């Protein structure tokens, strides 16, 4: 189907084109990181007021994984539900600061604690380093739930783009006994299939900001070999079965090379008996979720995800206490 950008998305895309910013694939990873970091000032909305933001480190075999905890003004009584969030950026760019406002909004809207995890980046640390960090961080957070003040039984994972990929992989690993029990997964235009064989990977209308060529640049920096493409830890769509996974909120955008693989993943989850809420934003491009200052649909999505997380956690709390909903 033809893709028509919403008016505000078209204006943002035009502004990026006219700014003459170099394509990431023409830059070194460090240069690309600097450009991505600087863009947040222009696109991020004003943050909601929170009760606390705290930096800490998660121990790992290679050293410490930086993390940041967001505590909203409003939380349910008792140990709080938590969303472990993995930032996007193609496994090459992005950090805690590039997704700081997103995490603040999700904590506020979801009325839960958000813990953002800063996994190692490629090409310095190739696959599966980011996966190891994501799984290890989720396990450590669950193991230390009492000290953090969270309810490990209501631990969800989420992320955008590459972070959505990591969230899906953590959910799969946890299902198979290699991580903590996961209550839900929030997959925001997730990368699920490195074969890149879906039609949206070749349609001109989807090569907007996240272009087809820059996806290959990310892939080549992240993966160590051609065989990694078929490893479910890189391509969760390659998992043999999706049966037994936790409820999922899956978001896709119309002008996004990852659109079709996100849609297919949602369909496969549903066919496997997983409760799925699927939300498509036909007039937006990949990356819009972090651009709430310029794109109101980003704020709409944050509100909807927050409502989904609240409902999920309220239902789980009711089940734990034996109350009906």
N, C-alpha and C positions, 0 to 999 in steps of 0.2 A: 504494500500500500504506500502511496506517496506520503512523504512527511512534510507537514507545514508547521514551522516553528510558531509558537505563540509570539505575539507582538513584542513583549519584553525580552523573550529569549532571542528573537531575531536582532533586536537592538544591541543586546550584549554581545552577540556573535559578531555583529558589524563593528562594534567598538574594539573588540579584540583584533579583528583583521586590520583595522585602520591604525592600531597602535604599532603594528609592525613587529610584534614580539617574535623572536626566532622560534622555530619549531624545536621541541625538545630533542628530537633525534639528530639535530645539528649541534647539540651541546654536549658537554661532559656531564656526568651525573651530578657533580657538585654545582655546576652552572644551572642545571635544570632545577635543582633543589632551591637555589636562591630565587629564581624566577617564581616558582610555585609559592614559596614562603611570602614573597612580596605581594603577590596577587590577593592574599587574604584580606589586606587592609581595604581594598577597593570593593570586595564582594561580600564580606561577612557582615551580618546584621548586628545591631546592638545586643549585648548579652542580657539575659534575665538576671535578676538578683538571686544569688545563692547564699546558703548558710555557711558553706565552707568549700574551699578548693585546696587540696593538699597534695604536694609532691611526695613520692616515695619510690623505693626501688624494690623490685622483685628478684630474689636470688635465682640464679640460673647457673648451669655448669660452666658456661663461658664467662660469667661475671654477673653484672646486674642488668636487669631490664627496667628502664625508666617507666614510671607510671604516674598517673594523676587521678586523684579521686575528687568527684564532684558530689556534694551533698546539697540537695535542694532545700528551700525553706519549708516545704511541706512533705512529710513522710508519714506512712502508716505507723501505728504504734508497734513497738517491738522491733526485732531484727528486720532490717530493711531489705526489700528486693534489690537486685543489682543487675546492671547491664555491663558486661565486659565488652568494651568497644575497641575495634581494630581500625586504624585509619587507612584511607585509600592513598593512592599515589603510585600504583603500578609496581609495588614492592621495591621501588627505586627512590622515590621522592616522598615527601610528607613526614610529619612528626606530630608530637603532642600539640604544638602551637597551631599548626595548620588546621587542626580539627577541634580546637579549643571551644569555639563558639557552638559548634554542632553538639558537642558533649554537654555544654551548659544547657542548651535548649532541650535536649533529650532528658536530662535529669529533671529539669523544671516541668516539662510536659508530662513525663512518665511518672513523676512523683516517686522516684527511685534513685538510688546511688548509681552513678556511672563511674566506672574505672576504665580509663583510656590507657592502652598498652602500646608502648613504642618499640615495636619489633625491629630487629636488625634489618638493614637495607642491602640490596644488591646494587652493583656487582661485587662489592666488598664481601658480602655474605650471601652466597647463592642458595637456591633451593636445596634442602628444606629448612634452612636456618629460620626463616620467618615462621614457618609452620611449627617448628620446635618451640620457638618463643611463645607463640600463641597458645599452644596446648599446655606448655609448662606454666605460663602465667595464669591461665584459667584454673588449672589444678591447684596452684599455690593459693590463689584467692579463695577457692572453696575450702582448702585445708585450714586457712586462717580466718574463716568467716566470723568466728566469735570475737576475735581481737579487732577485726575491722568493723564489726557491728552490723553484719549483713546476714541474710537468711540464705544459706547455701542451697536450700531446696527451691529457691526462687532465683536462681542464677541463669540469666539469659546471655547470649552472645550476639554481637551485631557488628556491622561495619559497612562501609561504602566501597564499591569497586573491588580493588585488591583486598580491602578489609572485609568486604562481603564474602569474598573467596575464603579468607582465613576463618571467618565465623562459620561458614558451611563446613569447612574441613574439621574444625574443632568439634562441631556437633556430630560429625561422622565418627571421629576418633573416640569421642565420649560414649557414643552408642556401643562401640566395640570394646569398651572397657579400658580405653587409653586416655581417659580424662574424666573430669567430674560429671555428674548428672546435669544435663542442660534442660532448663525449663522451656526455653523458646529461642528462636533465631530470627534476627532482623537482617535481611539481605537486601541492601540498597544497591541497585544496578550491579549485581555481583558478576564477577568473572568466574565462570564455571567450567569452561571447556577450551583448553589451549589448542585444540585442533583448528579452531577459528574457521569452521566449515559452514556455519550458518549464513543464510543470505544477507543478514544485516552487516556482516563483515566485508561485504563487497559492494553494497549500495552507496552511490555517491551522497545521498541525502543523510547518511548516518556518520559521515566523516567530518564531524563538527567538534572542534577543540580536541577531543580525543579522536585523532584521525586513525585511519587504518595503518598508516606507516608508524605512528608513534606506539601503537599497541605492539607491533613487531619489535620495536626498540626496547620496550619494557620486557617483553618475553625473552629476548636474547640476552638481556642483562640478568634476568632472574633465573632462568633455567640453566642447568649445567650441560644437558645433552638433549638430543631429539627424543630419547626414550622417556624423559621426564614429562613430556606432553601427555602421556597415557597413564601417568601415576595419579591415582585419585587424590593424593595430597596436593597436587598441583591443579588437577582438573576434577573437582568433586563430581561432575557429571559422569566421570568414568567409574565411579563406585558401582559395584556389582548390583547393589540394591539400596534403595532409600527407605525401606521399611524400618519402622522403629525410631525414626527421627522425631524431634520435638516439634510443636507447632511453629509455623513460619509465617513471617510477613515478608513478602517479596515485592520489591518496587522495580519498575523498569521505565525507561524514557524512550520516546519515539525516535529521536535523532541520536541514536547510540549504537555503536557497533556491537555492544554486548546485549542489545535488546532481545534478540531471538534466543540466545542461550539462557538468559534469565527467565524468559517466558517458558522455555522447555523445561527448565529445572523446576519451576513452580508446578507445571503439569505433571511431571514425574513424581514430585512429592505427593500431589493429590492422589495420583493413581496408586501410590504406595500406602495410602490410608492416612497420610499426614494431614492435619488440619492446616489449611493454607488460606491466608488473606493475600490476594494479589491486587496490586495497585499499579496501573499504567498511566503515565503522564505523556500523552501523545505529542504535545507541542514543545517538549523540553529536550535538552541535550544532556549527554553524560556530564556529570559534575555539577548539575544545577543545585543539588541538595545543600551544598556549602555556600550558596550565593544568595542568601535570604535578604541582603540589602538591596539587591537588584531584581530578584525574581520571587514574587510572592508565592508561587507554587512550592518553593522550598519551605516556606513557613507553613503552608497547608500540609505538606508531607510530614513535617516535624510534629504538628499537632495530631495528625492521624496516627503516627507511630506511637506517640505518647499515649493516646487513648487505647491503642491495641495493647501496649505493655501494661497499662493499668488494669485493663480487663483480664489479661492473662494472669497477672499477679493476684488480683482479687479472687479469681476463680481458684487458683492454687492454694491461697490462704484458706478459703472456705473448705476446700477438700481436706486440708490438713487438720482443721478443727471439727470436721464432721458436719458443718452447717450446709444447708442447701442454698443454691443460688437461683 
